[in-house]
Amino acid sequence: MLNVGGGHFNKNMKKIKLEYNLCVFLFAYLNQADLSLHRAGWTSIRELKNFYSNQVNPREVGRFLILNADINESKLGYYYGIKGYSLKKIILSRINFMFGFPPVFLSEEIYYICQKLMNFAEMLEKDDVHQLEMEKLRLEISKFSFDILRYKISYKDYSEALKIEHYMQHDGLKDIKIKEFIKRLPDSSVFIMYFKNI
């Protein structure tokens, strides 16, 4: 695949603005994937597939993100590398949030997480997946959500999203359903077209 994630190319990358509540939903959804993939390392992909049969499919989330970010789906075949935010970028992201500006991402960051969502969807279509493959994808998803996306949302929303329902969660855990985050989205009527199983 073509590498477009490093060096001089980064400076010329298109910037993408996303609606705030979409970012909150995305963080919650990615945290669900992170936690579920981690737990699946103790069981198998078949049990994880059963859990996601009653959840939003990652391919649908990827497509919805592509639509909202207005990116070219055909470019998902390229390789996109991302870097966790430096202290300077974290501070700038927090200032941006404090002044009420919409979260801003580099296009390579959005392409990257769309790729990972599609990879997750493909994984859920398999009958056998090695634990190391699941762990690799989990770490890739976590890199975006915890090294970049978390700095785009408030501490309150971040804390709520950490309580998202997930595969093999503790019985006594007070969780928050993904539909609660969907309700906050800017155009729920369009969103429901993508997530009919919620």
N, C-alpha and C positions, 0 to 999 in steps of 0.2 A: 504493500500500500504506500501511497505517497505521503511523505512526512511533511506536514505543514505547521508543526507545533513549536518550532524553535527559532532562535536567532533573530535575524533582522525582520523576518516575516511577521513576528509578533507585533512590532511597532505599527504595522499597517493594517492590523486586524480591525474589522468592522466592530463597532460597539452596539450592543443590543440592550434595549430597555424592556423589562418585564413588569407586569402589574404586581404590586406588593403581595396580595393574597395568593397569587399564583406561586410566588416564591415560598410562601409559608406552606401551601399544600405540597409543593415539590419536596421541600425539606422533610415533611412528615412522611411522604411516600417513600423517599429514598432511605429514611431511617427505618421504615418498616422492612424494606428490602435488605438493608444491612443486617438488622437483627434476625430476620428470617433465614437468610443465607448462613449466618453464623450457627443458628440452631440446627439447620439442615445438615451441617457437618457431622452431627451426632446421629442422624437417621439416614435418609436417602432423598433423592430428588422426587421420588414418587409421592412421599408424604407432603413435600413442599408443593408439588403440583396440585394436590388435593386442596391444600389451604388456599392457593391462588385461584382455584376454580370458583371461589366465592368472594374474590377480591378484584380490584381493578387490574387488568392485564397491563404489564409494563409496555407492551407495544402501543397500546392506546394512549398511555401517558406520553410516550415518545412522539407519537403523531400529533397529539394536542400541543405539545411544546414546540414542535416544528412549525405548526400553524401559527401559534402566537408569537414566535420569534422571527417568523418570516425568513426561514433559512431554506436552502436547497437540499432536499432529501437525497438527491443523487450524489451529494458530496460526503455522505456518511461512510463511504468506502475508503476515504483517506484516513491517515493516522493523525490523531490530534493529541499532543502532549499538553498537560497543564501543570502549573506550579501553584503550590499553596501560597496564600497571601503573605507578603512581608508585613512587618509592623506598620509601615507607611500606608500600605494599601488597606489594611484593617482599619486604621484611623480614618482614612478618607471615606471608606464605606460607612463607618459609623456616623461621620459628619453628614454624609449624603442622606442617611436615614433620618437624622435629627432635624434636617431642614425639609423633610417630606418629599424629597426627590425620589422618583422610581428607581429601583435597583438596576444597576448597569453591569453587563457582562461583556467579555470579549466573545466574539462569535466562536472562537475555537473552544471556549469553555462550554458553550451550549451544544456545539457539535459533539464534543466529548461525551457529555452526559446522555445525549440522545443515542449515541452509539452504545453506551453501556445499558441503557434501557432496552434497546433492540437485542443486545447480547443476552440479557436476562430473559427476554421473551423466547428467544431461540432455545435457551437452556431448559425452560419449562416445557418445551415440546419434546424433549428427549426422555428416554426411559432409563438411561443410565448416565450419570455424570460423576466424575471423580471428585472427591472431597477437595483436592487441591485446586481444581478448576472453580469450584464454588467459592473457595476462600479468596482466590485471586480476583474474581469479579467483585466480591464483597469489599475488598480493600480499594479497588478502583472506584466503586461507588462512594465509599466513605471518604475518599480523598477529595472528591468534589463537594460533598455535602458538609463535611466538617472543616475543610481547609479554605473553602470559598463561600458557599451558600449561607452558612450560619451567620456570617458577618453582614448579611443583607437584611436580616429580620431582627425584630425586637427580642430581648431576653425572655419576655413573657411568652411570646409565640414559640420561641426556641424550646422553652421548658415544656410547654404543652405538647409540642411535636415529639419530644422524647418519650412521651407516654403512649405513643401510637400502638394500636393493636398489632400483634405479630405472631408468627408461627411459633408454637411451643412455648408461649408465654406462661409465666407463673399464674396458677389458678387464682391466687389472692391479689393479683395486680389490678389496680383500677386503671383500665386503659381508656383511650379515646379512639372512637371509630374513624376510619378514613372519611366517611361521609360528612363528618362534622367539619372537616377542612374543605370539602367540596362545596358545602353550603356557602362558604365565604367568597367563592370565586366570582369574578366580575360579570360573567355571562353564563349562569348556571344552565340556561336552556340549551345553549350550544354544547356545554360540557356534558350534559346528560345524553346527548346523541353519541358521545364517545364511551360513556360509562353506564351502559344500560343495566348492568348487573348489580348496581349499588342501590 
